[in-house]
Amino acid sequence: MSAAPRVSFVSLGCPKALVDSERILTRLRAEGYEIARKHDGADLVVVNTCGFLDSARDESLSAIGSALKENGKVIVTGCLGAEPEVIREKHPNVLAITGPQAYESVMAAVHQAAPPAHDPFTDLVPEQGVKLTPRHYAYLKISEGCSNRCSFCIIPALRGDLVSRPIGEVLCEAEKLVRAGVKEILVISQDTSAYGLDLKYQESMWQDHSVRTRFFDLARELGDMGVWVRLHYVYPYPHVDEVIPLMAEGKVLPYLDIPFQHASPAVLKAMRRPAHQEKTLDRIRRWRETCPDLALRSTFIVGFPGETEEDFEQLLDWLDEARIDRAGCFKYEPVKGAKSENLGLPAVPDEVKEARWHRFMARQQKVSTANLKKKVGKRLPVLIDQVDGLTAKGRTRYDAPEIDGVVHVASRRPVRTGDVVTVKIEASDAYDLRGTVA
């Protein structure tokens, strides 16, 4: 039998794109392809691109160029694939270009460039599919696309409107992950709290009962699987309040990733942000009354067109009062095709954006330092991500991988990646904790 074709793979962009890559890799392995670690020597290269910001587009185009130079046979997919003319102008020799979520088109292009050598029924693939994350945690994508029309975002143009996966299918995937040893499931989508809206919250049978394709039902069912469940990209619609008691009960992690983006009503109106009409500070207070150890993560944009100094000061004051545990900040970047470029609002000079970014980060650093200092002296469960002898790095329930802080752990006995251990917190800084296994 001839050797299996070898495919090298590049995955760029957000965790949602990472899940797309995992699905393509799963299909490739199921059909007998081998995954190569290097472009050189592979039969072809697949590049899953990001096209959200100009900097991401440049990174994607550079990755395509490198793959062409090292291999010569390149298939492009992902968000930037929705603009094939941009790719063809820079790299006219790519074999094929497909848009995001176009799994069948990707596989058809792979088949044409390097036909599979094996019968897929004889190939062994893990039940949970091929994962690019460590064995102990995995992303669970519950929907594709987004029906919001935020003025700075082109995701709906790239990925289409909201398309929710049936809840039975999602829970089945989650169950497979748990059986495979996953200790933490990270729920992701473009708008997680809108889950099921497009399906009118249709019901499905799961095990011995009926469940709705809805945010609360999903969180409740995942919470019964006995692993950490972390909720990302949650817009603060009113029904999000229903999930907070599940966090207080320990069903799901006391963690909400909510992209607030700003605090000024004028800026939020220009951004056309959904679900921000309510007084968010009042909501946050009520959430913390129900679940006192709730951790909030968010992202913000400074320098949006028309943002005044008064708007920015309002954001800083909001940060002081909200006491967000983790916050990322981005300087506004013009995005081709985004409506924010045609609002008729004055652009914020780059030097002002830079200064506001530094002021934001300095203010948030003070908040983060104070919040983490309160954890010193406590004994917290920590999920171990990396081990080096008798030292390790892990995360508390309040921190997601890659984007939040870590716990530097010392231990008198060896610990393993994927273990959940109790750590006595002995020190903190602006972002991380240090402690010893209790």
N, C-alpha and C positions, 0 to 999 in steps of 0.2 A: 504494500500500500504506500502511496506517495506521502511525503511528509506533510503535516498540517500547515496551511498558510499561516504566516506570522503577521500580526497587526500591531503596530505601535499606536499609542493613544495619548492625546493631550486633552486634558479637561480644564477649562478656564471658567471663571465667573463664580456665581453664588452657589449655596448649597442646593438650590433647585436645579441648576445646571448639572451639579455633581450627581444628583439622582438620575437625570437623563443619561449621563455617562455610564452610570451603573447598569441601567437597563440595556443600553447598547452593548456593553461588555458582557452582560449575561447572555444576550442573544448570540454574540460571537462565540462564547465558550460553548453554548448549547449546540452550536452547529460545527464544533470541532476546531475552531480557530485557536491558535496560541497567541497569547498576549506578549509582545516583545517589550523589553525594557529600553531599547534604543531604536532610534529611527534607522540607523545604518544596519543593513542586513534584513530588515523587515520587508515583507511583500508590499505593504502600503502603510500609510499613516492616516488616522482619523483625527481631526482637530475639532473639538467642541468649543465654539467661540462664545465670547460675551460681546455685546454691542451697546450696553447701556450708556456709558460715558465715553467721551473721546479718548481718555486714557486707556480704557478697557478695549476700545476698538483698535487702538495702536498696538496694544499688547497682543491682541488676536492676530492682527496682520503680520506682526513680527514672528509669532509662533508658526504661522503658515509658511512664511518665507524660510524659516529655519528648517522646517520639515521638507520643503521642496529642495533645499540645498543638500540636505543629508540623505534624502531618499528619492525624491522625484515623483512619487506617486502619492497624491494627497487628496483626501475627501474632506470637505468642510461641512460642518453642521452647526446648529445652535443659533443664538439670537442674531449674530451678525450675518448668518445665512439668509435672513429675511431681506437683506440688501445685497443680492448677488453682484450687482453692478459695481459696488464698492470693492468687493473681493476681486472680481475679474479685472478691474482697472489696474490693481496693484499686482495681482498674480494670475495672469490669464491662463496658466498651464495647469491649474488644479483640475482633477478628474471630474469632480461633481460637487455641487453645492446644494444643501438642503436647509430648510428653516428649522426652528426649534420644535422639539417633540415629534419630528418626522422620522420615527424609528424605522418604518418600513422602507422609506426612501433611502435611508442610510444603508440598510442591509442590502437593498437592491444594487446600490452602487458598489458595495463591497463584493457582492457576488460576481459582478461584471469584471471588476479589477482583479480579483483573486478568488476564483470559485472554490467552495469548500471541498475538502478532500475526504471528509468523513461523513458517515451516516449519523445524523444528530441523535438518533435513538441509542447509539452506542457510546455517547460521550457522557462523562460524569460531571455534573454541575451541582454545586451546593443547593439545597432546597431553597435557601434564602436568596440565591443569585450571587453574582460577583459584586463585592463591595470594595470601595476605595477607602473606607474608614477603617479604623482598628476594629477588631472583632467584638469589643465590648460595647460599642455604641453605633447607632445607625440613624440616618435620616429617613423619615417616612413622609413622602409627598402625597397630600390628600387631594390636590386639585391642580389644574393647569390654568394659566391665564388670569385675567383680572378685569372686572367690569367697572372699576373706578376710572375716573378721568382726571387724575391729578395733572396739573398743568406742566410740571417739570418732568413727567415720566412718559416714556414711549413703550413701556412694557405691553400694554394692550395692542399696540400696532405690531409688536414683535411676536407676541404669544397668544393674541386673541382674547376674547372675553372668558369669564369664569366657566370652567368645565370641571365639576366635582366628580371624583371617583365614587362609585356606590360604596356605602359604608361596609357592606359585607366583604367586598374585595379588599378594602383598606385593613379591616380587622384580621382578615386571613393572612395578609402580608405581615402584619405586626406579630401574629401568633408564630409564624415561621421564624421571624427574627428572634423571638424569645426562646424558641426551641433550639436555635443555633447558638445560644449563649449570650445574646445581646443583653446588657444590663441597663442601657439607657436608650430610649426612643425619643428622637427630636422631631416633632411634628412641624412640617414646613409647607408653605404654599405662598402665593402672592398676597392672599388675604384670607388667613386661616379662619377668622371668625365669621366670614361669609360662606363657609363650607355648607353645601347643600342647598343654597338659595336657588340656584339654577334648576335643581331637581325638585323644587317645592318640598324639600325635606322628606322625600319619599321614604317609606319604611322598607326594611329588609329583614329577613330572618337571620339571626346570628345565634348559633348553638340552639338553645331551646326557647328563645324569646325574640320578639320583634324590636328593632331599634330604628330610630329615624336617622337619616343622613343629615346630621346637624351637629354643630360645634359641641354643645353640651353632652349629647349622647356619645359622641366620639371620645371626649375626654373621660367620661364615666367608664366606658367599656375598656379603654386602654388602661385606666387606673386599676382595673381588676386583674391585670396580667402580672402584677408582682414585680415590675421593674420601674425605674425612674422614667417619668413621662414629662418632657419639657415642651412648652408651647411657644412657638415663634411666629412673628409677623401677625400679631393679633391687633386688629383695629378695634378701638374701644366702643363698639356698638353696645346698646343697653343690655343685651342678653349675655354679654361677657360676665356681668355680675353673678350669673348663676353658677359659674365655674369656680368662683372664689371659695365657697364652702368645701368643694372637693379638695382644694389645696389645704384648707385648714384641717381637714380630716386625714391628710396624708395620702390621698388617692393619687393626686398628681403633684409634681414639684411646685413649691410656692415661688413661681417664677413666671413673669409675663414679659415678653418682648413686644413692646408697642411702639411703632414708629411715629412718635408725636410730631417730629419735624420742626415745630416751632411753637411759640406760645402767644404771639401777637395775633389778635383776631384779624387785623388787616392783612398780615402776611399769609395766614392760613386761608383766608378768603381768596387771595390771589393764587395760592397753591391749589385751590379747589379740593381741599382735603375732606374726605368723608368722616362722619362720626365725631367731629370735633365741635359741634354746636353746644354740647353739654359742658358744664364747668368741670374740667378735668381734675382740678385740685380737690374738689368735693368728692369726686368719684374715688380718687386715690385714698383719701381719708377713710371713706367707708370700706374700701377693700382692706385697708390695714386694720380697721376695727374688727373685721371678720377673720383676717389672717395676719396676725401681727408680724410674722417673719417674712412676709411677701417681699421678694426682690423684683425690682423693676429695671429693665434694660430698655434703652431707646436710642434712636438716632435723630440728629438735628441737622438742619442746613442753615448756614449763615451766608449773608451776601446775596439772598434772593432778590431779583429785580424789585426795586421800590422799597427795600428794607431800610428804614430810617434808624438813626441812633436811638430814638425813643422805642422803636420796635425791638431793637437788640437789647436795650436795658430791660425791657419787659421780659424778654427771654431769660436774662440772667437772674432777675428777681424770681421768676417762676422756678428756676433750677434750685434756688436757695430754699424755696418753700416745699417743692415736691420731693427733694432729697432722693432723686433717682440714684439707684445703686450703681448702675453702669450706663455710660452714655458715650456714644460715638458722635463726632461732629465732622461734617463735610463742608468744604467751601463750594458754593454753587458753581456749577459748570454749565455753559450753554450746550444744549443737546439738539442736534439737527432733528427737526420734526416735532419738537416739544412746543406746546402752546405758550409756555412761559416766555418764549422769545418774541411773541407777537402780542403781548399784553399792553404795550405802549408805556411800560413803566421804566423809569431810569435805571440803567445798569449801575451796580455798586462797583467802584474802582477796585482793582485787584489788591492794592495795598491796604484798603479798608477791609476787604474780606480776610486778608492775612492777619491783620491786627485783631479783628473780631474773633477769628478762630483761636488765636492764642489766649485771648481774654476768656473765651468760653471754656477752653481746656483748663486754664488756671482755676476758674471758679468751680468747675466740676471736680477737679483734683482735690480741692478742699473738702467737698462733700463726700467723695469716695474715701478719703483718708479718715474722716470722722466716722463714717459708717463701718469701715473695716475695724477700726480700733475697738468698737463695741463688741466684736467677736473674740477679742483676746480673753483668754481664761475659760472659754467655752469648749465643750467636747462636741465635735461635729463629725457626721459621717462624710467620708471623702472617697470618691471613686478614683482609683489609681490609673493614670494614663501612661506614665513612663517610669521605668525603674532603672537605677544605676547603683548596684550593690545594696547598701543599707540606706540609701537615700532615694527619694522618688518625687514625682510631681503628680498632683491630682487635682480634683475639683470638688467643691462643696455643691450642695443642691442649688446654690444661688449663682452658679457660673456655668455657662455653656462652653463647649470646646472651641478653641481657636480665637474667639472674640472677647471672652471675659478673662478674669484673673485666674490664678492658680494657687494651690497650696504646696509649698515646699515642705516635704515630709521627711523626717528622720525616724528610723526604726531600729530597734535592737534585734529584730528577727526579719528575715527576708519577706517581702510582700511581692505580689504578682500583679502584672497589668490586668486590669479588670476587677480586682478585688475592691470591695467596699469596706474600709477600715475606719475605726473611730480615732480621731486625731484631737489631741489637746492643743488648742491654738495658743501659741506663746508670744507671737509678735506679728506686726502688720506694717504695711507701708501704704502708698497711695493706691496700689492696685492688687497686691498679693498678700497672702498669709503664710506664716511659718508655724510648724508645730511638730509634735512627736506622737507616734502611734501610742495610744493609751493602753 
